[in-house]
């Protein structure tokens, strides 16, 4: 989940600021929450919890 949050932050930093029209990209906290959830989902699928 932490890795997902970090990756989502970097996605927001490098892509979200330039194209701020998409709600997922325009807000840092929204992007980090979705990244954290996605990271947790991937960790559950791979069994590395």
PADO-714292 format. One record per residue: residue number from 1; chain; x negated, y, z negated of N, C-alpha, C in turn. Coordinates in pm, whole numbers, padded with zeros to 5 digits. Layout:
 pos unit    nc1    nc2    nc3   cac1   cac2   cac3    cc1    cc2    cc3
 NUM    A      X      Y      Z      X      Y      Z      X      Y      Z
...
This chain:
 pos unit    nc1    nc2    nc3   cac1   cac2   cac3    cc1    cc2    cc3
   1    A -00083 -00119  00000  00000  00000  00000 -00087  00126  00000
   2    A -00198  00117 -00073 -00288  00233 -00077 -00350  00257  00061
   3    A -00388  00150  00126 -00446  00163  00260 -00343  00221  00358
   4    A -00218  00177  00347 -00112  00233  00431 -00092  00381  00407
   5    A -00100  00424  00280 -00085  00565  00248 -00200  00646  00305
   6    A -00321  00594  00293 -00438  00664  00345 -00431  00676  00497
   7    A -00395  00568  00563 -00383  00572  00709 -00273  00667  00754
   8    A -00162  00669  00680 -00054  00761  00715 -00096  00906  00697
   9    A -00176  00933  00594 -00225  01069  00573 -00314  01112  00690
  10    A -00405  01024  00731 -00491  01059  00844 -00411  01074  00972
  11    A -00308  00994  00991 -00220  01011  01107 -00155  01148  01104
  12    A -00105  01187  00987 -00042  01319  00974 -00143  01430  00999
  13    A -00263  01415  00946 -00365  01519  00957 -00406  01542  01102
  14    A -00423  01435  01178 -00475  01450  01313 -00368  01457  01422
  15    A -00249  01401  01397 -00145  01402  01500 -00020  01477  01457
  16    A  00016  01471  01331  00140  01531  01284  00143  01682  01285
  17    A  00030  01745  01262  00025  01890  01259  00044  01947  01399
  18    A -00009  01880  01498  00001  01930  01636  00142  01915  01692
  19    A  00205  01803  01662  00340  01777  01713  00435  01770  01596
  20    A  00472  01883  01540  00552  01887  01419  00701  01876  01440
  21    A  00745  01840  01559  00889  01834  01583  00951  01704  01533
  22    A  00875  01598  01528  00926  01469  01481  00919  01468  01328
  23    A  01030  01440  01258  01032  01449  01112  00927  01363  01042
  24    A  00896  01248  01096  00795  01162  01034  00657  01226  01042
  25    A  00631  01300  01146  00500  01359  01165  00485  01495  01099
  26    A  00594  01566  01077  00583  01704  01032  00558  01718  00883
  27    A  00601  01625  00803  00584  01634  00658  00484  01530  00609
  28    A  00385  01575  00534  00282  01484  00484  00339  01381  00389
  29    A  00423  01423  00296  00473  01330  00194  00563  01223  00256
  30    A  00640  01259  00357  00727  01161  00424  00640  01057  00495
  31    A  00539  01105  00563  00449  01016  00634  00377  00921  00539
  32    A  00333  00973  00424  00262  00889  00326  00354  00786  00262
  33    A  00479  00822  00237  00574  00726  00180  00601  00613  00279
  34    A  00624  00647  00405  00646  00544  00505  00522  00457  00524
  35    A  00405  00516  00519  00282  00439  00530  00264  00344  00414
  36    A  00300  00389  00294  00291  00305  00176  00387  00187  00185
  37    A  00508  00213  00227  00606  00105  00243  00563  00006  00351
  38    A  00512  00058  00461  00467 -00030  00568  00346 -00112  00524
  39    A  00254 -00051  00449  00140 -00125  00398  00181 -00235  00302
  40    A  00279 -00207  00216  00331 -00310  00126  00400 -00423  00200
  41    A  00471 -00388  00306  00537 -00488  00388  00436 -00580  00456
  42    A  00331 -00521  00512  00228 -00601  00577  00155 -00689  00475
  43    A  00130 -00636  00355  00064 -00715  00251  00151 -00834  00209
  44    A  00280 -00814  00203  00370 -00925  00168  00373 -01032  00277
  45    A  00367 -00989  00401  00368 -01085  00512  00241 -01168  00518
  46    A  00128 -01104  00485  00002 -01177  00493 -00028 -01253  00364
  47    A  00045 -01227  00257  00026 -01299  00133 -00089 -01246  00050
  48    A -00135 -01125  00076 -00247 -01068  00002 -00197 -00966 -00101
  49    A -00107 -01009 -00186 -00051 -00919 -00287 -00119 -00937 -00419
